[in-house]
Amino acid sequence: MKNLIVIVLLAALVSACDSKSGTGGDNKDTLKSQQESSITPENFQKVEFKVEGMSCAGCENAIKGSMEKCAGVKVANASFTAGNTVIEYDKTKTNIDTLKKAIENDGYTVTGCTLK
């Protein structure tokens, strides 16, 4: 009986993984890529934020994840060793204040901002 339960659970897991593989339905990464490729280069802006409070790779990933959820963000990188976050974004879809607030909502402090 235990073997049957394990087999059923594994089958369900494999099925769930197949449905998320991008072979059908909406794929958010593909959709985002298509939207970004249709934006003209002159609409992209690059900004560097000086950020306090990052102490590890997990902090970098948290900020990067928050930035990637913001509309118009093309590239987001964070470095706890350098204490900065560099973001390339579509200036027609978001702005510096929105990006700064997203970083601060994660619990970090933005101490400076430089356009690149």
GROMACS elastic network, one bead per residue, 0.5 to 0.9 nm:
[ bonds ]
;  ai    aj funct       b0    kb
    1     4     6  0.51641   500
    1     5     6  0.64656   500
    1     6     6  0.88048   500
    2     5     6  0.51359   500
    2     6     6  0.62436   500
    2     7     6  0.86564   500
    3     6     6  0.51113   500
    3     7     6  0.61726   500
    3     8     6  0.86372   500
    4     7     6  0.51126   500
    4     8     6  0.61769   500
    4     9     6  0.86078   500
    5     8     6  0.51436   500
    5     9     6  0.61462   500
    5    10     6  0.85924   500
    6     9     6  0.51332   500
    6    10     6  0.61153   500
    6    11     6  0.85607   500
    7    10     6  0.51316   500
    7    11     6  0.61034   500
    7    12     6  0.85989   500
    8    11     6  0.51092   500
    8    12     6  0.62109   500
    8    13     6  0.86510   500
    9    12     6  0.51061   500
    9    13     6  0.61850   500
    9    14     6  0.86812   500
   10    13     6  0.50058   500
   10    14     6  0.61405   500
   10    15     6  0.84788   500
   11    14     6  0.51922   500
   11    15     6  0.60863   500
   11    16     6  0.85858   500
   12    15     6  0.50616   500
   12    16     6  0.61327   500
   12    17     6  0.86514   500
   13    16     6  0.51056   500
   13    17     6  0.62172   500
   13    18     6  0.86603   500
   14    17     6  0.51190   500
   14    18     6  0.62061   500
   14    19     6  0.87299   500
   15    18     6  0.51522   500
   15    19     6  0.63435   500
   15    20     6  0.89296   500
   16    19     6  0.52260   500
   16    20     6  0.66094   500
   16    21     6  0.89290   500
   17    20     6  0.53119   500
   17    21     6  0.63335   500
   18    21     6  0.51648   500
   18    22     6  0.81555   500
   18    23     6  0.79837   500
   19    22     6  0.72503   500
   19    23     6  0.74468   500
   19    24     6  0.74436   500
   19    25     6  0.86220   500
   20    23     6  0.76624   500
   20    24     6  0.81802   500
   20    25     6  0.87454   500
   20    27     6  0.83470   500
   21    24     6  0.78343   500
   21    27     6  0.86620   500
   22    25     6  0.70281   500
   22    26     6  0.74578   500
   22    27     6  0.56986   500
   22    30     6  0.88037   500
   23    27     6  0.85836   500
   24    27     6  0.78158   500
   26    29     6  0.89543   500
   26    30     6  0.80795   500
   26    31     6  0.74574   500
   27    30     6  0.53681   500
   27    31     6  0.61545   500
   27    32     6  0.86355   500
   28    31     6  0.50079   500
   28    32     6  0.59826   500
   28    33     6  0.84164   500
   29    32     6  0.51510   500
   29    33     6  0.60392   500
   29    34     6  0.85779   500
   30    33     6  0.50249   500
   30    34     6  0.61267   500
   30    35     6  0.86106   500
   31    34     6  0.51409   500
   31    35     6  0.62334   500
   31    36     6  0.86609   500
   32    35     6  0.50962   500
   32    36     6  0.61345   500
   32    37     6  0.85867   500
   32    72     6  0.89911   500
   32    74     6  0.87948   500
   33    36     6  0.51470   500
   33    37     6  0.61013   500
   33    38     6  0.87544   500
   33    74     6  0.86683   500
   34    37     6  0.52364   500
   34    38     6  0.65075   500
   35    38     6  0.54383   500
   35    39     6  0.69263   500
   35    72     6  0.88735   500
   36    39     6  0.53761   500
   36    40     6  0.85589   500
   36    72     6  0.76155   500
   36    73     6  0.86942   500
   36    74     6  0.69404   500
   36    90     6  0.84074   500
   37    40     6  0.77843   500
   39    42     6  0.84848   500
   39    43     6  0.69861   500
   39    44     6  0.81869   500
   39    90     6  0.77172   500
   40    43     6  0.57553   500
   40    44     6  0.75436   500
   40    90     6  0.89129   500
   41    44     6  0.55188   500
   41    45     6  0.87710   500
   41    90     6  0.86146   500
   42    45     6  0.78956   500
   42    90     6  0.87736   500
   43    89     6  0.80896   500
   43    90     6  0.53587   500
   43    91     6  0.56176   500
   43    92     6  0.64771   500
   44    72     6  0.87828   500
   44    73     6  0.89744   500
   44    74     6  0.84312   500
   44    88     6  0.65090   500
   44    89     6  0.52446   500
   44    91     6  0.58014   500
   44    92     6  0.82550   500
   45    87     6  0.81011   500
   45    88     6  0.55551   500
   45    89     6  0.53832   500
   45    90     6  0.62284   500
   45    91     6  0.60301   500
   45   115     6  0.76430   500
   45   116     6  0.75674   500
   46    86     6  0.70870   500
   46    87     6  0.55912   500
   46    89     6  0.64215   500
   46    90     6  0.89319   500
   46   114     6  0.87110   500
   46   115     6  0.60233   500
   46   116     6  0.51739   500
   47    85     6  0.82040   500
   47    86     6  0.57190   500
   47    87     6  0.54105   500
   47    88     6  0.65190   500
   47    89     6  0.83326   500
   47    96     6  0.78401   500
   47   113     6  0.69306   500
   47   114     6  0.56999   500
   47   116     6  0.54329   500
   48    84     6  0.66705   500
   48    85     6  0.55958   500
   48    87     6  0.64423   500
   48    88     6  0.89627   500
   48   112     6  0.81522   500
   48   113     6  0.56555   500
   48   114     6  0.51911   500
   48   115     6  0.63494   500
   48   116     6  0.69773   500
   49    83     6  0.85429   500
   49    84     6  0.55162   500
   49    85     6  0.51708   500
   49    86     6  0.64136   500
   49    87     6  0.82777   500
   49   100     6  0.78418   500
   49   110     6  0.64316   500
   49   111     6  0.73816   500
   49   112     6  0.56105   500
   49   114     6  0.65597   500
   49   115     6  0.88577   500
   50    82     6  0.85597   500
   50    83     6  0.59076   500
   50    85     6  0.65807   500
   50    86     6  0.89110   500
   50   109     6  0.83470   500
   50   110     6  0.57212   500
   50   111     6  0.54096   500
   50   113     6  0.62477   500
   50   114     6  0.84645   500
   51    54     6  0.71955   500
   51    78     6  0.89699   500
   51    80     6  0.82857   500
   51    82     6  0.89368   500
   51    83     6  0.52848   500
   51    84     6  0.51406   500
   51    85     6  0.68710   500
   51   103     6  0.83894   500
   51   108     6  0.65982   500
   51   109     6  0.55651   500
   51   111     6  0.59569   500
   51   112     6  0.74537   500
   52    55     6  0.87861   500
   52    80     6  0.84513   500
   52    83     6  0.62532   500
   52    84     6  0.80390   500
   52   108     6  0.59563   500
   52   109     6  0.50584   500
   52   110     6  0.63803   500
   52   111     6  0.70265   500
   53    59     6  0.83402   500
   53    80     6  0.82210   500
   53    83     6  0.81926   500
   53   107     6  0.77870   500
   53   108     6  0.52487   500
   53   109     6  0.65097   500
   54    57     6  0.82861   500
   54    58     6  0.84929   500
   54    59     6  0.52950   500
   54    60     6  0.69456   500
   54    79     6  0.80034   500
   54    80     6  0.50289   500
   54    81     6  0.82284   500
   54    83     6  0.69021   500
   54    84     6  0.88732   500
   54   108     6  0.70270   500
   55    58     6  0.80743   500
   55    59     6  0.64068   500
   55    60     6  0.83735   500
   55    80     6  0.56746   500
   55    81     6  0.77804   500
   55    83     6  0.88687   500
   56    59     6  0.53824   500
   56    60     6  0.67256   500
   56    61     6  0.89478   500
   56    79     6  0.85933   500
   56    80     6  0.60367   500
   56    81     6  0.82025   500
   57    61     6  0.61954   500
   57    62     6  0.85814   500
   57    78     6  0.88545   500
   57    79     6  0.78502   500
   57    80     6  0.70320   500
   58    61     6  0.50461   500
   58    62     6  0.61179   500
   58    63     6  0.87202   500
   59    62     6  0.50417   500
   59    63     6  0.63285   500
   59    64     6  0.85213   500
   59    78     6  0.83347   500
   59    79     6  0.86241   500
   59    80     6  0.72309   500
   60    63     6  0.53903   500
   60    64     6  0.60820   500
   60    65     6  0.85124   500
   60    77     6  0.75728   500
   60    79     6  0.59200   500
   60    80     6  0.62872   500
   60    85     6  0.83434   500
   61    65     6  0.58681   500
   61    66     6  0.84636   500
   61    77     6  0.85501   500
   61    78     6  0.74981   500
   62    65     6  0.51623   500
   62    66     6  0.62223   500
   62    67     6  0.86525   500
   62   103     6  0.89279   500
   62   106     6  0.74473   500
   63    66     6  0.50997   500
   63    67     6  0.61313   500
   63    68     6  0.85780   500
   63    76     6  0.83528   500
   63    77     6  0.81785   500
   63    78     6  0.67844   500
   63    85     6  0.79818   500
   63   102     6  0.81814   500
   63   103     6  0.61378   500
   63   106     6  0.71061   500
   63   108     6  0.87770   500
   64    67     6  0.51346   500
   64    68     6  0.61477   500
   64    69     6  0.87488   500
   64    75     6  0.87275   500
   64    76     6  0.55074   500
   64    77     6  0.58893   500
   64    78     6  0.62931   500
   64    85     6  0.82066   500
   64    87     6  0.89405   500
   65    68     6  0.51543   500
   65    69     6  0.64376   500
   65    76     6  0.82959   500
   66    69     6  0.52647   500
   66    70     6  0.67944   500
   66    99     6  0.88535   500
   66   102     6  0.64985   500
   66   103     6  0.71852   500
   66   106     6  0.78471   500
   67    70     6  0.52869   500
   67    71     6  0.85523   500
   67    73     6  0.66228   500
   67    75     6  0.84016   500
   67    76     6  0.62362   500
   67    77     6  0.88069   500
   67    87     6  0.77934   500
   67    99     6  0.68614   500
   67   102     6  0.70463   500
   67   103     6  0.76491   500
   68    71     6  0.76870   500
   68    72     6  0.84671   500
   68    73     6  0.58422   500
   68    74     6  0.74237   500
   68    75     6  0.74462   500
   68    76     6  0.66656   500
   69    72     6  0.88128   500
   69    73     6  0.76810   500
   70    73     6  0.59360   500
   70    94     6  0.75865   500
   70    98     6  0.83169   500
   70    99     6  0.74278   500
   70   102     6  0.81009   500
   71    74     6  0.88629   500
   71    89     6  0.84741   500
   71    90     6  0.82634   500
   71    93     6  0.61373   500
   71    94     6  0.63502   500
   72    88     6  0.87278   500
   72    89     6  0.53621   500
   72    91     6  0.73816   500
   72    92     6  0.77583   500
   72    93     6  0.51458   500
   72    94     6  0.60146   500
   73    76     6  0.71600   500
   73    87     6  0.71451   500
   73    88     6  0.61480   500
   73    90     6  0.62889   500
   73    91     6  0.89732   500
   73    93     6  0.84500   500
   73    94     6  0.78427   500
   74    87     6  0.76100   500
   74    88     6  0.55493   500
   74    89     6  0.51839   500
   74    90     6  0.72982   500
   75    86     6  0.80348   500
   75    87     6  0.56281   500
   75    88     6  0.50253   500
   75    89     6  0.69061   500
   76    85     6  0.72116   500
   76    86     6  0.59089   500
   76    88     6  0.64767   500
   76    89     6  0.85058   500
   77    84     6  0.84351   500
   77    85     6  0.55950   500
   77    86     6  0.52973   500
   77    87     6  0.64192   500
   78    82     6  0.84410   500
   78    83     6  0.77688   500
   78    84     6  0.58191   500
   78    86     6  0.63304   500
   78    87     6  0.85485   500
   79    82     6  0.53367   500
   79    83     6  0.57015   500
   79    84     6  0.55170   500
   79    85     6  0.63206   500
   79    86     6  0.87273   500
   80    84     6  0.67575   500
   80    85     6  0.85992   500
   81    84     6  0.80960   500
   82    85     6  0.86580   500
   84   110     6  0.89087   500
   87    99     6  0.87245   500
   89    92     6  0.87636   500
   89    93     6  0.80790   500
   89    94     6  0.73581   500
   89    95     6  0.82550   500
   90    93     6  0.55685   500
   90    94     6  0.64890   500
   90    95     6  0.82094   500
   91    94     6  0.54237   500
   91    95     6  0.58573   500
   91    96     6  0.85739   500
   92    95     6  0.78191   500
   94    97     6  0.84281   500
   94    98     6  0.65371   500
   94    99     6  0.75349   500
   95    98     6  0.54733   500
   95    99     6  0.64480   500
   95   100     6  0.87209   500
   96    99     6  0.51662   500
   96   100     6  0.60168   500
   96   101     6  0.85551   500
   96   113     6  0.85781   500
   97   100     6  0.50595   500
   97   101     6  0.61076   500
   97   102     6  0.86356   500
   98   101     6  0.51788   500
   98   102     6  0.62991   500
   98   103     6  0.88803   500
   99   102     6  0.51193   500
   99   103     6  0.64817   500
   99   104     6  0.87630   500
  100   103     6  0.52426   500
  100   104     6  0.62541   500
  100   105     6  0.85793   500
  100   109     6  0.89119   500
  100   110     6  0.68027   500
  100   113     6  0.89164   500
  101   105     6  0.59079   500
  101   106     6  0.86509   500
  101   110     6  0.88344   500
  102   105     6  0.50609   500
  102   106     6  0.66006   500
  103   106     6  0.53226   500
  103   107     6  0.70603   500
  103   108     6  0.60612   500
  103   109     6  0.74949   500
  103   110     6  0.73906   500
  104   107     6  0.51395   500
  104   109     6  0.56845   500
  104   110     6  0.68085   500
  105   108     6  0.72726   500
  110   113     6  0.77934   500
